[in-house]
Amino acid sequence: MPDKEHQGPPDPGDIGRRVALQRERLGLTREEAAVRAGMAPGYLEYLEKHPSAPSGPGLLRLAAALETSVEWLRGGGTNTPPGRGRAAGRPRYLELDEGECWARLSTHGVGRIAVTTADGPAIIPVNYQVVDGSIAFRTKPGSAPSVAVGHEAAFEVDYVDDAFRRGWSVLVVGRARAAGEEEARHLAEQESGGPWAGGERRDLWVVVRAERVTGRRIHTED
């Protein structure tokens, strides 16, 4: 199989798939996304299902409506670490209120749990769910993330958009516990898919009840 890094430009159909994916991440209907982007819902449906792309201005409006970048919609920069772009000329540092923090947490599926292990501090990416003011994730008993149980833990999610030179981060701090049998069954029923990193499913559900939720975002008027 050829190395994906050395293949040609992304299939134009990738734009449609990325548009649909990002729209669903934001919890938007096709009609809501179309209104944001100033285009007809039927045209947005066509874009999502066919290997075509809107005009430059249309793609820019669509990227802004979906809170992402044109580069991401086109499939570019997938092998470039975020945050390497030019800094904004007039950035503004803004605090997020708790409602905004939870809204952003709900748009992602992978975050980072920070724990203190026998070998020292560790930060591990995990799939997670937002449930009733808590963060819940699956892991293996005895794994690094499971060390959080019974202790105060920190959970973080962030987003960096180099094209628009903006970004945000949210931090949740609270005591972690192991979910009971019934609660674990309920969480498993709400799970949208398997582990992002692959491998077998984990048997332990860890719940971090939020005691402190803070967030910040960088906004630019350039």
Backbone hydrogen bonds, N-H to C=O, Kabsch-Sander energy under -0.5 kcal/mol:
donor,donor_aa,acceptor,acceptor_aa,energy
6,H,3,D,-1.6
7,Q,4,K,-1.2
14,D,11,D,-2.9
15,I,12,P,-1.5
16,G,12,P,-0.6
17,R,13,G,-1.8
18,R,14,D,-2.7
19,V,15,I,-2.7
20,A,16,G,-2.3
21,L,17,R,-2.3
22,Q,18,R,-2.7
23,R,19,V,-2.4
24,E,20,A,-2.2
25,R,21,L,-2.1
26,L,22,Q,-1.8
27,G,24,E,-0.9
28,L,23,R,-2.4
33,A,29,T,-2.4
34,A,30,R,-2.3
35,V,31,E,-2.2
36,R,32,E,-2.1
37,A,33,A,-2.0
38,G,34,A,-0.9
38,G,35,V,-0.7
39,M,34,A,-2.5
44,L,40,A,-2.0
45,E,41,P,-2.4
46,Y,42,G,-1.8
47,L,43,Y,-2.4
48,E,44,L,-2.1
49,K,45,E,-1.1
49,K,46,Y,-0.5
50,H,46,Y,-1.5
52,S,50,H,-2.4
59,L,55,S,-3.0
60,L,56,G,-2.2
61,R,57,P,-2.3
62,L,58,G,-2.2
63,A,59,L,-2.4
64,A,60,L,-2.2
65,A,61,R,-2.5
66,L,62,L,-1.8
67,E,64,A,-1.3
68,T,63,A,-2.7
73,L,69,S,-2.2
74,R,70,V,-2.1
75,G,72,W,-1.3
76,G,71,E,-2.7
78,T,75,G,-0.6
80,T,77,G,-1.3
84,R,81,P,-0.7
92,R,219,H,-2.9
94,L,92,R,-0.7
94,L,217,R,-2.8
96,L,215,G,-2.2
101,C,97,D,-2.2
102,W,98,E,-2.4
103,A,99,G,-2.1
104,R,100,E,-2.0
105,L,101,C,-2.4
106,S,102,W,-1.9
107,T,104,R,-1.3
108,H,105,L,-1.1
111,G,126,V,-2.5
112,R,156,E,-2.6
113,I,124,I,-2.6
114,A,154,A,-3.3
115,V,113,I,-0.5
115,V,122,A,-2.6
117,T,115,V,-0.6
117,T,120,G,-2.3
120,G,117,T,-1.6
122,A,115,V,-2.7
124,I,113,I,-2.4
126,V,111,G,-2.5
128,Y,109,G,-1.9
129,Q,136,A,-2.4
131,V,129,Q,-0.6
131,V,134,S,-2.3
134,S,131,V,-0.9
135,I,208,V,-2.2
136,A,129,Q,-2.4
137,F,206,V,-2.3
139,T,204,L,-2.8
143,S,140,K,-2.2
147,V,143,S,-0.6
147,V,144,A,-1.4
148,A,145,P,-1.6
149,V,146,S,-1.5
150,G,176,A,-2.9
151,H,148,A,-2.3
153,A,174,G,-3.1
154,A,114,A,-1.3
155,F,172,V,-3.0
156,E,112,R,-2.7
157,V,170,V,-2.1
159,Y,168,W,-2.6
161,D,166,R,-3.1
162,D,160,V,-0.6
165,R,161,D,-0.8
166,R,161,D,-1.8
167,G,218,I,-1.3
168,W,159,Y,-2.3
169,S,216,R,-2.3
170,V,157,V,-2.8
171,L,214,T,-3.1
172,V,155,F,-3.2
173,V,212,R,-2.7
174,G,153,A,-2.1
175,R,209,R,-0.5
176,A,148,A,-0.6
176,A,151,H,-2.7
177,R,207,V,-2.0
179,A,205,W,-2.6
184,A,180,G,-3.0
185,R,181,E,-2.0
186,H,182,E,-2.1
187,L,183,E,-2.5
188,A,184,A,-2.3
189,E,185,R,-1.7
190,Q,186,H,-1.3
191,E,187,L,-0.7
191,E,188,A,-0.6
198,G,195,P,-1.5
204,L,139,T,-2.6
205,W,203,D,-0.5
206,V,137,F,-3.2
206,V,204,L,-0.5
207,V,177,R,-2.9
208,V,135,I,-3.4
209,R,175,R,-1.7
209,R,207,V,-0.7
210,A,133,G,-1.7
210,A,208,V,-0.6
211,E,173,V,-2.8
212,R,173,V,-1.9
214,T,171,L,-2.4
215,G,96,L,-0.5
216,R,169,S,-2.2
217,R,94,L,-2.5
218,I,167,G,-2.9
219,H,92,R,-2.8
219,H,217,R,-0.6
221,E,90,R,-0.9
